[in-house]
Amino acid sequence: MRFLSAAFVLLICSTAAMAADTIQIKGQEIRHIDSSPSVSGEQLGRNFDRINNLLDDVLYTSWAGQAVKKGTWLRIQFVGTRYISRFELVPGCAGSNRTYSQYSRPNKILLQGRNRTVAIQVNDHRNLQQFEFDPPLPAEELTIRVESAYQGRNSAICFSELRFHEQNIFAGVTENTRKAIESHASALINADGDRHMRALIQLGPVAVPRLLMGLDHPSIEVQRRSLQALKTIGSPRAAAALLRYHKKGPQPELLPITMQAIARTGDARAVAIFAKALAGDDNELADVAGEAIKDFGSNVLAAVEPLLKHSDDVVVGRALRALSFSREERAVELAAPYASSLRASLRIAAAEALSGKTSPIALELIEKLSTDEIISVRLSVVKSLSQLTNAKHSKLLESMLNDRDYEVAENALNALATREAGIGAIARYLNNPVAPLGNQAVQKLTASGDDAALNIMIEALRRGESRFRVALRRGIAEFGPAGVRALLKAAMNDKWLRSDCEIVMAGHPSIATPLISEMIERDPTSIPPFLIRALNAGSGSQAIVALDKAFASGSTQIQSEVIRAWSRFPAAVVADRLMNVLKNSNHSLRARAVVAVGKAQVKKATATLLELLNDNTFPAELAIEALGRLQVSEAGSIIVSRFKHAPLNIRFAILRACKNIQSTECLKLLYNATDDYNHDLRDEALKLLAIK
């Protein structure tokens, strides 16, 4: 059992702040109280044998225990584990000065909880005395044992009041939660301790007192897990214990996480620890300190200013970087000389020190460093400018989009994308004759989700931007219905946008189809052909209905585009429509339908296509190529029989059809054609066989 002397217990005065920080454990939260033998009421002539007098919140009702050989003791059983941070007592029989001096009073007391004992020294007066425990004393059962006493005329040892307090974070915490805290904390030593650590983190600040006990555990793994949980929870209540733990000297491997946990408490005393680490030889600890110190504002300056006079440039650089977390003008004055240093490492650190500084002097220094010959210095400038959002800083950041180093320019773009003024800057960048980051710039515009960004991308397409056209189309589409609708509106007024609009709409049929259908419904005779081309099988049945209405409008141009659109739908959907067109008297529509039945794999059109081979008014090669797409072997025999006496263009069409049909006759024809007298035909046959 661990034993802590009175040096570890603070005798403190009652203050309003302390009272607000703790809650008293009483009533239903105490399961049972037991004691060594009480004195009898007859012996004392009073009710000093009533042990409940100690917990009644009345300072002058008392209990006295017999002076037995094994000592006077009290045992309190709580409901669930309690983490006692303050103990109060009124020693002696405090009803009057006479009774106080008549009976003996406790002098030295031991409070014995689970695996821990605390000794306290009681003053010999009849006022309420308070003792604070940090870390708290955990106990589901607490024994109070009198080790020595101030002697009165009667040897019976008297108490008038006992009170126990927990931190107020335990207000309303159930017994089950207390058991969970204890269960998980006890299991931190296990192989699956990380799981229990995460459970304690989920419980939050209420687990902090128990986690602080883990700092005294002999296992380094328990200490590590306790520190990790304390770091994640970040409670100010852990500050004092963590600072003591750090002062005592944890294992070297635990120092970084100890400093991080201290930083999360927000206690200003941590700054001195960080400053010492910045001046040390351990780079890992210095990095941790440099990151941790950022949350301590005005306390940083006084701690790091002396480090600027250090003889080691590494330490000076760390101190300069720490200045970036101070918003005081003095920080700019301290950083200024290093902006002109001959050492690039110090210029880099000076640029970082100017982060967040808005004074004219700071801007002047940043402008100077933005043209530094060293890339890393310019990167640090961009990093600092990313924390500064006024117009002048945005303008400087925009100028760095054209930096000769790709990484500097890319970082400047990333920084600009996070601010309102950045959209305009990116628009101007896209207008540059040379814009190597154009695709990334479009992605930033897209990510902004801003209407102005959408208009900028549409305008870039309008002026014929070809370097990042694909990115612009993709970006507009990512705006969803609003983006597609805006592009459609612009395309209706500008024919140069129509090919882009067609591609975007074809790629997003669920958005495009309702828009196009609405326009066809309103006026099918004036629908632009590019919108018909945007409809495809992904558009579903709504598109078929719209195409039928457009075809019925009577415009040959529209009907031609509708036939082409039908070819992108399954044969089962469009077969009858295309078969009807094959009977159309319009030569161009019939030709378009022949191509469409091949693409849509309308096999029942085979007989009609074979008939067209005998129609001298129809281009036979279209029918042959359509038959090739249908891959009907019977058709292969027919077209092979026409090969020998056919014109050269028809012979080429037959070879290409045979490549698709792959029947025995077709393959034989392809092989025979490799010896044909016409060298162009031989080359075509060889090419087709190689592709097979």
C-alpha positions as CSV (number, residue, x, y, z in Angstrom):
1,M,0.0,0.0,0.0
2,R,1.3,3.4,-1.0
3,F,1.7,5.9,1.9
4,L,1.8,9.6,1.4
5,S,2.9,11.9,4.3
6,A,1.3,15.1,5.3
7,A,3.6,16.9,2.9
8,F,1.4,15.7,0.1
9,V,-1.7,17.1,1.6
10,L,-2.4,20.8,1.5
11,L,-4.2,22.4,4.5
12,I,-6.2,25.1,2.9
13,C,-8.6,27.9,3.8
14,S,-12.2,27.8,2.6
15,T,-12.7,30.0,-0.5
16,A,-15.7,30.6,-2.7
17,A,-13.7,29.4,-5.7
18,M,-12.9,26.1,-4.1
19,A,-16.5,25.6,-3.0
20,A,-17.7,26.2,-6.5
21,D,-15.1,23.6,-7.8
22,T,-16.3,20.7,-5.7
23,I,-19.5,19.0,-4.6
24,Q,-20.1,17.4,-1.2
25,I,-20.7,13.6,-1.0
26,K,-23.6,13.0,1.3
27,G,-27.0,11.4,2.0
28,Q,-27.8,8.7,-0.5
29,E,-24.3,8.7,-1.9
30,I,-23.0,7.1,1.4
31,R,-24.0,3.5,1.7
32,H,-22.9,2.7,5.3
33,I,-20.7,4.1,8.1
34,D,-19.1,1.9,10.7
35,S,-16.6,2.6,13.6
36,S,-14.6,1.3,16.4
37,P,-16.5,1.1,19.7
38,S,-18.4,4.3,20.6
39,V,-18.5,5.6,24.1
40,S,-21.9,5.1,25.8
41,G,-24.2,8.0,26.2
42,E,-24.4,7.2,29.9
43,Q,-20.7,7.5,30.2
44,L,-20.6,11.0,28.7
45,G,-24.0,12.1,29.7
46,R,-24.6,13.2,26.0
47,N,-25.6,11.7,22.7
48,F,-21.9,11.2,21.6
49,D,-22.5,7.6,20.7
50,R,-24.6,8.5,17.6
51,I,-22.2,8.0,14.6
52,N,-24.6,9.7,12.2
53,N,-23.8,13.0,14.0
54,L,-20.7,13.1,11.9
55,L,-22.5,13.4,8.6
56,D,-25.5,15.6,9.6
57,D,-23.9,19.0,8.4
58,V,-24.3,20.3,12.0
59,L,-20.9,21.4,13.3
60,Y,-21.6,21.0,17.0
61,T,-23.2,17.5,17.1
62,S,-20.5,15.0,18.0
63,W,-19.4,11.4,18.1
64,A,-16.7,10.0,20.5
65,G,-14.9,6.7,20.1
66,Q,-13.3,4.7,22.9
67,A,-9.6,5.0,23.3
68,V,-9.0,1.3,22.5
69,K,-5.6,-0.4,22.0
70,K,-6.0,-0.7,18.2
71,G,-6.9,2.9,17.8
72,T,-10.1,4.8,17.0
73,W,-11.3,4.4,13.5
74,L,-14.3,5.1,11.2
75,R,-15.2,3.3,8.0
76,I,-17.4,4.9,5.3
77,Q,-18.8,2.9,2.4
78,F,-19.7,5.0,-0.7
79,V,-22.1,4.3,-3.5
80,G,-19.5,3.6,-6.2
81,T,-15.9,4.7,-6.3
82,R,-15.5,8.3,-5.1
83,Y,-12.5,10.5,-6.0
84,I,-12.1,12.6,-2.9
85,S,-10.4,15.9,-3.7
86,R,-11.2,17.6,-0.4
87,F,-11.8,16.4,3.1
88,E,-13.2,18.5,5.9
89,L,-13.6,17.8,9.6
90,V,-14.4,19.5,12.8
91,P,-12.2,17.8,15.5
92,G,-13.2,17.4,19.1
93,C,-16.6,17.8,20.7
94,A,-17.1,21.3,19.3
95,G,-20.4,22.2,21.0
96,S,-18.5,24.5,23.5
97,N,-15.0,25.3,24.6
98,R,-15.6,23.3,27.8
99,T,-16.6,20.1,26.0
100,Y,-13.9,20.6,23.4
101,S,-11.1,20.7,26.1
102,Q,-12.8,17.9,28.1
103,Y,-12.4,15.2,25.5
104,S,-9.4,14.1,23.4
105,R,-9.1,15.3,19.8
106,P,-7.4,13.7,16.7
107,N,-3.9,14.9,16.0
108,K,-2.6,12.7,13.2
109,I,-5.1,10.9,11.0
110,L,-4.6,8.3,8.2
111,L,-7.2,8.2,5.4
112,Q,-6.9,4.8,3.8
113,G,-8.5,4.2,0.3
114,R,-7.8,1.7,-2.4
115,N,-4.1,1.1,-2.6
116,R,-3.3,4.5,-1.2
117,T,-3.0,6.1,2.3
118,V,-2.8,9.8,3.0
119,A,-1.7,11.2,6.4
120,I,-3.0,14.5,7.6
121,Q,-2.1,16.7,10.5
122,V,-5.0,18.2,12.3
123,N,-4.8,21.5,14.1
124,D,-6.1,21.7,17.6
125,H,-9.0,24.1,17.3
126,R,-12.7,23.5,17.0
127,N,-13.3,25.2,13.6
128,L,-13.9,23.5,10.3
129,Q,-10.6,22.3,8.8
130,Q,-10.1,21.5,5.1
131,F,-7.5,19.3,3.3
132,E,-7.1,19.0,-0.4
133,F,-5.9,15.9,-2.3
134,D,-4.3,16.3,-5.7
135,P,-4.5,13.8,-7.3
136,P,-7.8,12.8,-5.6
137,L,-8.0,9.9,-3.2
138,P,-10.1,7.1,-4.8
139,A,-12.2,5.1,-2.4
140,E,-15.3,2.9,-2.5
141,E,-14.6,2.3,1.1
142,L,-12.6,4.8,3.1
143,T,-11.1,4.1,6.6
144,I,-10.2,7.1,8.9
145,R,-7.8,6.0,11.6
146,V,-6.5,8.1,14.4
147,E,-2.8,7.7,14.8
148,S,-2.3,10.2,17.6
149,A,-4.4,12.6,19.7
150,Y,-4.4,15.8,21.6
151,Q,-5.2,14.7,25.1
152,G,-8.2,15.9,27.0
153,R,-9.4,15.1,30.5
154,N,-11.3,12.2,29.1
155,S,-9.4,9.8,26.8
156,A,-12.4,9.3,24.5
157,I,-11.5,10.8,21.0
158,C,-14.1,13.1,19.7
159,F,-15.2,14.3,16.2
160,S,-18.0,16.7,15.4
161,E,-18.2,16.7,11.6
162,L,-16.8,14.8,8.6
163,R,-17.4,16.0,5.0
164,F,-16.1,14.5,1.7
165,H,-15.9,16.4,-1.6
166,E,-15.4,15.5,-5.2
167,Q,-14.7,17.7,-8.1
168,N,-18.0,19.1,-9.5
169,I,-17.5,17.2,-12.8
170,F,-18.9,14.2,-10.9
171,A,-22.2,15.8,-10.3
172,G,-24.9,13.4,-11.5
173,V,-22.5,10.7,-12.4
174,T,-24.1,7.3,-11.9
175,E,-22.7,4.4,-10.0
176,N,-22.5,2.4,-13.3
177,T,-20.4,5.2,-14.9
178,R,-18.1,5.1,-11.8
179,K,-17.7,1.4,-12.2
180,A,-17.0,1.8,-15.9
181,I,-14.3,4.4,-15.1
182,E,-12.6,2.1,-12.6
183,S,-13.0,-1.0,-14.8
184,H,-11.4,0.7,-17.9
185,A,-8.7,2.4,-15.8
186,S,-7.7,-0.9,-14.1
187,A,-7.4,-2.5,-17.5
188,L,-5.0,0.0,-19.0
189,I,-2.2,-2.4,-18.2
190,N,-3.7,-5.2,-20.3
191,A,-2.7,-6.1,-23.9
192,D,-5.9,-4.5,-25.1
193,G,-5.3,-1.4,-23.0
194,D,-5.7,0.9,-26.0
195,R,-9.3,-0.1,-26.2
196,H,-9.9,0.8,-22.6
197,M,-8.0,4.1,-23.1
198,R,-10.4,5.0,-25.9
199,A,-13.4,4.1,-23.7
200,L,-12.0,6.5,-21.0
201,I,-11.6,9.2,-23.6
202,Q,-15.3,8.8,-24.6
203,L,-16.3,9.3,-20.9
204,G,-14.6,12.7,-21.1
205,P,-13.5,15.0,-18.2
206,V,-15.2,12.8,-15.6
207,A,-12.4,10.2,-16.2
208,V,-9.6,12.7,-15.5
209,P,-9.1,12.2,-11.8
210,R,-8.8,8.4,-12.3
211,L,-6.4,8.9,-15.3
212,L,-4.2,11.1,-13.2
213,M,-3.6,8.1,-10.9
214,G,-2.2,6.3,-13.9
215,L,0.8,8.7,-13.9
216,D,2.0,7.1,-10.7
217,H,1.6,3.5,-12.0
218,P,4.9,1.6,-12.3
219,S,4.0,0.5,-15.8
220,I,5.3,2.8,-18.6
221,E,2.5,1.6,-20.8
222,V,-0.2,2.6,-18.3
223,Q,1.5,6.0,-18.0
224,R,1.5,6.4,-21.8
225,R,-2.1,5.5,-22.2
226,S,-3.1,7.7,-19.3
227,L,-1.1,10.6,-20.9
228,Q,-2.7,9.9,-24.3
229,A,-6.2,10.0,-22.8
230,L,-5.4,13.2,-20.8
231,K,-4.0,14.8,-23.9
232,T,-7.1,14.0,-25.9
233,I,-9.5,15.1,-23.2
234,G,-7.6,18.3,-22.5
235,S,-9.0,19.2,-19.1
236,P,-7.5,22.2,-17.1
237,R,-8.1,20.1,-14.0
238,A,-5.2,17.9,-15.0
239,A,-2.7,20.8,-15.1
240,A,-1.2,20.6,-11.6
241,A,-0.7,16.9,-11.6
242,L,0.8,16.9,-15.1
243,L,3.2,19.7,-14.2
244,R,4.3,17.7,-11.1
245,Y,4.7,14.6,-13.3
246,H,6.9,16.5,-15.7
247,K,9.0,18.0,-13.0
248,K,9.5,14.6,-11.4
249,G,10.9,13.4,-14.8
250,P,9.0,10.8,-16.8
251,Q,10.8,8.3,-19.0
252,P,12.4,9.9,-22.0
253,E,10.0,8.2,-24.4
254,L,7.1,9.8,-22.5
255,L,8.4,13.3,-22.5
256,P,6.8,14.4,-25.9
257,I,3.3,13.2,-25.0
258,T,3.7,14.6,-21.5
259,M,4.3,18.1,-23.0
260,Q,1.4,17.7,-25.4
261,A,-0.9,16.7,-22.5
262,I,0.3,19.8,-20.5
263,A,-0.3,22.0,-23.5
264,R,-3.9,20.8,-23.8
265,T,-4.6,22.0,-20.2
266,G,-4.0,25.6,-21.3
267,D,-2.0,26.3,-18.1
268,A,0.3,29.3,-18.6
269,R,3.0,27.6,-16.5
270,A,3.6,25.3,-19.4
271,V,5.2,28.0,-21.5
272,A,8.4,27.9,-19.4
273,I,8.7,24.2,-20.1
274,F,8.2,24.7,-23.8
275,A,10.8,27.5,-23.9
276,K,13.3,25.2,-22.2
277,A,12.7,22.5,-24.8
278,L,13.1,25.0,-27.6
279,A,16.6,25.7,-26.3
280,G,17.5,22.0,-25.8
281,D,19.3,19.5,-27.9
282,D,16.4,17.2,-28.4
283,N,14.9,18.0,-31.8
284,E,11.7,15.9,-31.2
285,L,11.0,17.7,-27.9
286,A,11.7,21.1,-29.6
287,D,9.3,20.3,-32.4
288,V,6.6,19.3,-29.8
289,A,7.3,22.5,-27.9
290,G,7.1,24.6,-31.0
291,E,3.7,23.2,-31.9
292,A,2.4,23.2,-28.3
293,I,3.3,26.8,-27.6
294,K,0.9,28.1,-30.2
295,D,-2.1,28.2,-27.9
296,F,-0.5,30.4,-25.3
297,G,-0.8,33.8,-27.0
298,S,0.7,36.7,-25.0
299,N,2.6,34.4,-22.7
300,V,4.9,33.3,-25.6
301,L,6.8,36.6,-26.2
302,A,8.4,36.9,-22.8
303,A,9.4,33.2,-22.8
304,V,11.0,33.1,-26.2
305,E,12.6,36.6,-26.5
306,P,15.8,35.5,-24.6
307,L,16.2,32.6,-27.0
308,L,16.8,35.0,-29.9
309,K,20.2,35.8,-28.3
310,H,21.2,32.2,-28.3
311,S,24.5,31.3,-30.0
312,D,22.9,28.4,-31.9
313,D,21.1,29.4,-35.1
314,V,18.8,26.3,-34.6
315,V,17.5,27.6,-31.3
316,V,17.1,31.1,-32.8
317,G,15.1,29.7,-35.6
318,R,12.8,27.8,-33.2
319,A,12.3,31.0,-31.2
320,L,11.4,33.0,-34.4
321,R,8.8,30.4,-35.3
322,A,7.3,30.6,-31.9
323,L,6.9,34.3,-32.4
324,S,4.3,33.5,-35.1
325,F,1.9,32.7,-32.3
326,S,2.2,36.1,-30.7
327,R,0.0,39.0,-32.1
328,E,2.0,41.7,-30.4
329,E,3.8,44.4,-32.4
330,R,6.9,43.6,-30.4
331,A,7.1,40.2,-32.2
332,V,7.5,42.1,-35.6
333,E,10.3,44.2,-34.1
334,L,12.1,41.1,-32.9
335,A,11.7,39.3,-36.2
336,A,12.7,42.2,-38.5
337,P,16.5,41.9,-38.3
338,Y,16.4,38.3,-39.3
339,A,14.5,39.0,-42.6
340,S,17.9,40.3,-43.9
341,S,20.0,37.6,-42.4
342,L,22.7,36.0,-44.6
343,R,21.5,32.7,-43.3
344,A,18.6,31.3,-45.3
345,S,17.4,29.2,-42.4
346,L,16.9,32.4,-40.3
347,R,15.1,34.2,-43.2
348,I,12.8,31.2,-43.4
349,A,12.1,31.4,-39.7
350,A,11.6,35.2,-39.9
351,A,9.0,34.7,-42.6
352,E,7.1,32.2,-40.4
353,A,7.4,34.6,-37.4
354,L,5.5,37.3,-39.5
355,S,2.5,35.0,-39.8
356,G,-0.6,36.7,-38.7
357,K,1.1,40.1,-38.4
358,T,-0.9,42.9,-40.1
359,S,1.2,46.0,-39.5
360,P,2.7,48.0,-42.4
361,I,6.2,47.0,-41.2
362,A,5.3,43.3,-41.3
363,L,3.8,43.7,-44.8
364,E,7.0,45.4,-46.0
365,L,9.1,42.5,-44.6
366,I,6.9,39.9,-46.2
367,E,7.0,41.6,-49.6
368,K,10.8,41.6,-49.4
369,L,10.9,37.9,-48.5
370,S,8.4,37.0,-51.2
371,T,11.1,37.5,-53.9
372,D,13.9,35.8,-52.0
373,E,16.1,33.6,-54.1
374,I,15.7,30.6,-51.8
375,I,12.5,28.6,-52.6
376,S,12.1,27.6,-48.9
377,V,11.9,31.2,-47.9
378,R,9.2,31.9,-50.4
379,L,7.3,28.8,-49.3
380,S,7.4,30.2,-45.7
381,V,6.1,33.5,-47.0
382,V,3.1,31.8,-48.6
383,K,2.5,29.9,-45.3
384,S,2.5,33.2,-43.4
385,L,0.3,34.9,-46.0
386,S,-2.2,32.1,-45.7
387,Q,-2.9,33.5,-42.2
388,L,-3.5,37.0,-43.4
389,T,-6.7,37.9,-45.3
390,N,-6.8,41.6,-46.0
391,A,-6.7,42.9,-49.6
392,K,-2.9,43.7,-49.6
393,H,-1.9,40.3,-48.4
394,S,-4.3,38.7,-51.0
395,K,-2.8,40.7,-53.7
396,L,0.7,39.6,-52.7
397,L,-0.4,36.0,-52.6
398,E,-1.9,36.4,-56.1
399,S,1.4,37.6,-57.4
400,M,3.0,34.4,-56.1
401,L,0.8,32.4,-58.4
402,N,3.3,33.2,-61.1
403,D,6.3,32.2,-59.0
404,R,8.9,30.4,-61.1
405,D,8.8,27.4,-58.7
406,Y,5.8,25.1,-59.1
407,E,5.5,24.3,-55.4
408,V,5.4,27.9,-54.3
409,A,2.8,28.7,-56.9
410,E,0.7,25.7,-55.9
411,N,0.8,26.6,-52.2
412,A,-0.2,30.2,-53.1
413,L,-3.2,28.8,-55.1
414,N,-4.2,26.6,-52.1
415,A,-4.0,29.6,-49.8
416,L,-6.0,31.8,-52.1
417,A,-8.8,29.2,-52.5
418,T,-9.7,29.6,-48.9
419,R,-10.6,33.3,-49.0
420,E,-13.3,35.3,-50.6
421,A,-11.0,37.4,-52.7
422,G,-9.4,34.2,-54.0
423,I,-12.1,33.5,-56.6
424,G,-11.3,36.7,-58.5
425,A,-7.6,36.0,-58.3
426,I,-8.0,32.6,-59.7
427,A,-10.2,33.9,-62.5
428,R,-7.4,36.4,-63.5
429,Y,-4.9,33.6,-63.3
430,L,-6.9,31.5,-65.8
431,N,-6.7,34.4,-68.2
432,N,-2.9,34.2,-68.2
433,P,-1.3,33.0,-71.4
434,V,0.7,30.7,-69.2
435,A,-1.2,29.1,-66.4
436,P,0.5,25.8,-65.5
437,L,-1.8,25.3,-62.5
438,G,-4.9,25.8,-64.6
439,N,-6.4,22.4,-63.8
440,Q,-5.8,22.8,-60.1
441,A,-7.2,26.3,-60.2
442,V,-10.4,24.9,-61.8
443,Q,-10.6,22.3,-59.0
444,K,-10.4,25.1,-56.4
445,L,-13.2,27.0,-58.1
446,T,-15.3,23.9,-58.1
447,A,-14.6,23.2,-54.5
448,S,-15.7,26.7,-53.5
449,G,-19.3,26.0,-54.6
450,D,-19.6,29.7,-55.3
451,D,-21.9,31.1,-58.0
452,A,-19.2,33.5,-59.0
453,A,-16.8,30.5,-59.5
454,L,-19.4,28.8,-61.7
455,N,-19.7,31.9,-63.9
456,I,-15.9,32.1,-64.2
457,M,-15.7,28.6,-65.5
458,I,-18.5,29.0,-68.0
459,E,-16.8,32.2,-69.2
460,A,-13.5,30.4,-69.6
461,L,-15.3,27.9,-71.9
462,R,-16.9,30.7,-73.8
463,R,-13.6,32.3,-74.7
464,G,-12.4,29.0,-76.1
465,E,-10.0,27.9,-73.3
466,S,-8.6,24.6,-74.4
467,R,-5.7,24.0,-71.9
468,F,-8.0,22.8,-69.2
469,R,-11.3,22.4,-71.0
470,V,-12.0,18.9,-69.6
471,A,-11.4,20.2,-66.0
472,L,-13.8,23.1,-66.7
473,R,-16.6,20.8,-68.0
474,R,-16.1,18.4,-65.0
475,G,-16.1,21.3,-62.6
476,I,-19.3,22.8,-63.9
477,A,-21.0,19.4,-63.7
478,E,-20.0,19.0,-60.1
479,F,-22.2,22.0,-59.3
480,G,-25.1,19.6,-60.1
481,P,-28.4,20.9,-61.6
482,A,-27.5,24.5,-61.0
483,G,-24.2,24.1,-63.0
484,V,-25.8,22.2,-65.9
485,R,-28.7,24.7,-66.0
486,A,-26.4,27.7,-66.0
487,L,-24.3,26.2,-68.8
488,L,-27.4,25.3,-70.8
489,K,-28.7,28.9,-70.5
490,A,-25.3,30.3,-71.7
491,A,-25.1,27.8,-74.6
492,M,-28.6,28.8,-75.8
493,N,-27.2,32.3,-76.4
494,D,-23.7,31.3,-77.5
495,K,-23.1,28.6,-80.1
496,W,-19.4,28.3,-79.1
497,L,-20.6,26.7,-75.8
498,R,-22.8,24.1,-77.4
499,S,-20.3,21.3,-77.8
500,D,-19.2,21.7,-74.2
501,C,-22.8,21.8,-73.0
502,E,-23.6,18.6,-75.1
503,I,-20.7,16.7,-73.5
504,V,-21.6,17.8,-70.0
505,M,-25.3,17.0,-70.4
506,A,-24.6,13.6,-72.0
507,G,-22.4,12.7,-69.1
508,H,-25.1,13.6,-66.5
509,P,-28.4,12.3,-68.0
510,S,-30.3,12.4,-64.7
511,I,-29.8,16.2,-64.6
512,A,-30.0,16.9,-68.4
513,T,-33.0,14.8,-69.4
514,P,-35.6,16.7,-67.4
515,L,-34.3,20.0,-68.7
516,I,-34.2,18.9,-72.4
517,S,-37.7,17.2,-72.1
518,E,-39.1,20.4,-70.7
519,M,-37.7,22.4,-73.7
520,I,-39.1,19.8,-76.2
521,E,-42.5,19.8,-74.6
522,R,-42.5,23.6,-74.8
523,D,-41.5,23.9,-78.5
524,P,-40.2,20.7,-80.3
525,T,-39.7,22.6,-83.6
526,S,-37.0,24.9,-82.3
527,I,-35.0,22.5,-80.1
528,P,-31.3,22.8,-80.9
529,P,-29.7,19.6,-82.4
530,F,-27.0,19.5,-79.8
531,L,-29.6,18.9,-77.1
532,I,-31.0,15.9,-79.0
533,R,-27.4,14.6,-79.2
534,A,-27.1,14.8,-75.4
535,L,-29.8,12.2,-74.9
536,N,-28.8,8.6,-74.5
537,A,-29.7,5.3,-73.0
538,G,-28.8,6.6,-69.5
539,S,-31.6,9.1,-69.8
540,G,-34.3,6.4,-69.4
541,S,-37.8,6.3,-70.7
542,Q,-38.3,10.1,-70.2
543,A,-35.8,10.6,-73.0
544,I,-37.6,8.3,-75.4
545,V,-40.8,10.2,-74.9
546,A,-39.0,13.5,-75.6
547,L,-37.3,12.1,-78.7
548,D,-40.6,10.9,-80.1
549,K,-42.1,14.3,-79.7
550,A,-39.1,15.9,-81.4
551,F,-39.3,13.4,-84.3
552,A,-42.9,14.2,-84.8
553,S,-42.1,17.9,-85.2
554,G,-41.4,17.3,-88.9
555,S,-38.0,19.0,-89.2
556,T,-35.6,16.8,-91.2
557,Q,-32.6,18.1,-89.2
558,I,-34.2,17.3,-85.9
559,Q,-35.5,13.9,-87.2
560,S,-31.9,13.1,-88.3
561,E,-30.6,13.9,-84.8
562,V,-33.3,11.8,-83.2
563,I,-32.5,8.8,-85.3
564,R,-28.8,9.2,-84.3
565,A,-30.0,9.4,-80.6
566,W,-32.1,6.3,-81.0
567,S,-29.0,4.4,-82.0
568,R,-27.7,4.9,-78.4
569,F,-30.6,3.0,-76.9
570,P,-31.2,-0.8,-76.5
571,A,-32.6,-2.5,-79.6
572,A,-35.8,-3.6,-77.7
573,V,-36.7,0.1,-77.2
574,V,-36.0,1.5,-80.6
575,A,-36.3,-1.4,-83.1
576,D,-39.8,-0.5,-84.3
577,R,-39.1,3.1,-84.5
578,L,-36.0,2.5,-86.7
579,M,-37.8,-0.1,-88.8
580,N,-40.5,2.5,-89.7
581,V,-37.8,5.0,-90.7
582,L,-36.2,2.4,-93.0
583,K,-39.4,2.6,-95.0
584,N,-39.3,6.4,-95.1
585,S,-39.1,7.9,-98.6
586,N,-36.6,10.5,-97.4
587,H,-33.2,9.2,-98.6
588,S,-31.1,10.9,-95.9
589,L,-33.3,9.7,-93.0
590,R,-33.3,6.2,-94.4
591,A,-29.5,6.3,-94.6
592,R,-29.3,7.5,-91.1
593,A,-31.6,4.7,-89.9
594,V,-29.4,2.1,-91.7
595,V,-26.4,3.3,-89.6
596,A,-28.6,3.4,-86.5
597,V,-29.9,-0.2,-86.7
598,G,-26.4,-1.4,-87.0
599,K,-25.3,0.5,-83.9
600,A,-28.4,-0.4,-81.9
601,Q,-28.0,-4.1,-83.0
602,V,-31.6,-4.3,-84.4
603,K,-31.2,-7.8,-85.9
604,K,-34.7,-7.9,-87.3
605,A,-33.5,-5.3,-89.8
606,T,-31.3,-7.9,-91.5
607,A,-33.7,-8.7,-94.3
608,T,-34.4,-5.0,-95.0
609,L,-30.6,-4.3,-95.2
610,L,-30.1,-7.2,-97.7
611,E,-32.9,-5.8,-99.9
612,L,-31.1,-2.4,-99.9
613,L,-28.0,-4.1,-101.4
614,N,-30.1,-4.5,-104.6
615,D,-31.3,-0.8,-104.5
616,N,-29.1,1.1,-106.9
617,T,-30.3,4.4,-105.4
618,F,-29.0,3.5,-102.0
619,P,-25.3,3.5,-100.9
620,A,-24.6,-0.2,-100.5
621,E,-21.5,0.3,-98.3
622,L,-23.8,1.7,-95.5
623,A,-26.0,-1.4,-95.6
624,I,-22.9,-3.7,-95.7
625,E,-21.3,-2.0,-92.7
626,A,-24.7,-2.2,-90.8
627,L,-24.9,-5.9,-91.6
628,G,-21.3,-6.3,-90.2
629,R,-22.4,-4.7,-87.0
630,L,-25.3,-7.1,-86.7
631,Q,-22.9,-10.0,-87.0
632,V,-25.5,-12.3,-88.7
633,S,-23.5,-15.2,-90.3
634,E,-26.2,-15.7,-93.1
635,A,-25.6,-12.1,-94.2
636,G,-21.9,-12.9,-94.3
637,S,-22.3,-15.5,-97.1
638,I,-24.3,-13.0,-99.2
639,I,-21.9,-10.1,-99.0
640,V,-18.9,-12.4,-99.6
641,S,-20.5,-13.6,-102.8
642,R,-20.6,-9.9,-104.0
643,F,-16.9,-9.3,-103.3
644,K,-15.3,-10.4,-106.5
645,H,-17.1,-8.1,-108.9
646,A,-17.9,-5.2,-106.5
647,P,-16.4,-1.7,-106.8
648,L,-13.3,-1.0,-104.6
649,N,-15.3,1.0,-102.0
650,I,-17.8,-1.9,-101.6
651,R,-15.0,-4.4,-101.3
652,F,-13.5,-2.4,-98.5
653,A,-16.9,-2.3,-96.8
654,I,-17.2,-6.1,-97.2
655,L,-13.8,-6.7,-95.6
656,R,-14.7,-4.6,-92.6
657,A,-18.1,-6.3,-92.2
658,C,-16.4,-9.7,-92.4
659,K,-14.0,-8.8,-89.6
660,N,-17.1,-8.3,-87.4
661,I,-19.2,-11.3,-88.6
662,Q,-16.3,-13.8,-88.2
663,S,-18.1,-16.6,-90.2
664,T,-16.0,-19.3,-92.0
665,E,-16.7,-17.6,-95.4
666,C,-15.8,-14.2,-94.0
667,L,-12.5,-15.4,-92.5
668,K,-11.6,-17.2,-95.7
669,L,-12.2,-14.0,-97.7
670,L,-10.0,-12.0,-95.3
671,Y,-7.1,-14.4,-95.7
672,N,-7.5,-14.5,-99.5
673,A,-7.6,-10.7,-99.7
674,T,-4.1,-10.6,-98.3
675,D,-3.0,-11.8,-101.7
676,D,-5.3,-9.4,-103.7
677,Y,-3.8,-7.6,-106.7
678,N,-4.7,-4.2,-105.1
679,H,-2.1,-3.3,-102.5
680,D,-4.5,-1.0,-100.6
681,L,-6.9,-3.9,-100.2
682,R,-4.1,-6.2,-99.2
683,D,-3.0,-3.7,-96.4
684,E,-6.6,-3.4,-95.2
685,A,-7.0,-7.2,-94.9
686,L,-3.7,-7.5,-93.1
687,K,-4.7,-4.8,-90.7
688,L,-8.1,-6.3,-90.0
689,L,-6.6,-9.8,-89.3
690,A,-4.0,-8.3,-86.9
691,I,-6.8,-6.6,-85.0
692,K,-8.7,-9.9,-84.7
